[in-house]
Amino acid sequence: MRNCIPKFRTALLAVSGGLVPLAPVAAQAYVGPGAGLTAIGTMIALIAALLLAVVGFVWYPIKRLMRSRKAPNDPAARTTGPRQ
């Protein structure tokens, strides 16, 4: 059992050492101002869309529930008779 661990370590070291040349290196690329501003604008729009989706699915039903609870107790909401 003790002889198995050093052999495994040696094999793992050899395999990982052989895979190092296959690893990608960092790309030396330039992002111009047009592409950069487009990417920033896209991210802002995506975040805004997600926030508005949360507001639409969470806030408006809560708001309607609060309004429906408030309406019977509101004297202005009560009707005393038909208007003429």
C-alpha angles and dihedrals in degrees: 000000000000092000091055096064098057090046090051091049091050092049092047091050092049094049094046091046090052092051096052095085089054093058114105119247125221113280117238098219134153122222110201124218093259094053092042094052090046091053092048092048091049092052092049091049092049093051091047091050091051092049092049090049090054090048091049096049099037113023102043096053089048090048092051091049091051091047092050091051092048097048100073092051094046111098092205090057093056119092118216096191145320117314118237 
